[in-house]
């Protein structure tokens, strides 16, 4: 299956062949993480923890079940999740007095506790995060990592003394995001969602979108400024320095296992996965090219390479299976290992190690004494090149339009007056989703694509995954 012919079928095929996930669990959309897929997700989780810990967030872990009484306190919020939640109605044979929701997201679980934790201005800012599973009744066609009903999810929740301090947190979230996206070699757009598409209960939402090779966008996550929209119904207040009580201002930042789906879709090719070095379970695989009469000599040299790499903190694997080298190459290409090292008698005699890059297929060699420095340099080059190619692909996929006819399968940008009626009209006529307006202002002067009024606002739209 070729990626540029049928992206959807190619994606499903690659996920299965690389053994990232098993969809045969008897609940649709609740898939099993296989060891290789889970190792990729754990690498991403580790980066998230490192970034959040470094910015003074504290990790917490809240219960899965949320009482209906707490869930219903914020009306806009529950309205946004009405059709998506799973309800728990019985304990054994006994009907529950108060139904419980399986966590779709954690505002309504956390905020009753925040009201107990925050009492004084000295308790602020409160910065927490957790990595948990959330549950939403996805009604569209499910797809591993992209549309599932049990979602591996990161979410940070913060409380602040005022709007401006919460804004500073949002800016910090963008810095955290950039560091993570650099590790995943993913480009992205930061677009402020329309009022009808923002997170239920939010003051504003900034969506994090990346460009997929089929011309559609995939929302990887979002960052929300709540102002005091949640603190008022949940009574999260603090006593300020003057002894007066004020409501906190809040933010959240969430991303999901869609990050794995984006890595598969953006970087993969017709041979299989192409993993960024930072998230690859194995950054390097060593394949000895064995000859019977030199078996021990070649194996020892390969083991020495493995030892050097592991001591340097590089995730390496020695493939010493009793199989043909070509078969091993094929297997590791499917799994997307960033760099393959080949070591045979000819290499040993010439005092070199042969390498092949997974991203470009380029080959070369280096002296065994320079293994660690050479591998480190090549992995850094792979990382930089992968992100540059993905960014170029996304930028070339953004098209400026001045008509609603013959819309390309791409991200489109256009003038918009900001009127909700014009936004809905455009979505209905083109079957596009308005992704929003740029978080950082873009210079634009033109006319609204729908009503032709002059405007300085540019908006983005696309068909979404």
Protein Blocks (a to p, Z undefined) as FASTA:
>chain_A
ZZklmmmlmmmmmmmmnopacckbcbehiacddfklmmmmmmmmmmmmmmmmmnopacdd
ddfbdcfklmmmpmmlmmmmmmmpccdfbghjbccfbdcdddfbfklmmmmmmmmmpmbf
klpccddddddddddddfbdcdehklccbdcddddddddfblklmmmmmmmmmmmmmmmm
mmnopacddddddfklgcehiabdcddddddfkopacdfbdcddekjmmmmmnopacddf
kopacddddddddddfklmmmmmmmmmcfkbccddfklgmblbdcdddddfklmmmmmmm
mmmmmmmmmmnopacdddfbdcdfklmmmmmmmnopabacdddfklmmnopacdddfklo
pacdddfklmmmmmmmmmmmmmmmmmmmmmmmmmmmpccdfbfehiacdddddddehiak
lmmmmmmmnopacfbjcfbacddddddfklopacfbdcdddddZZ
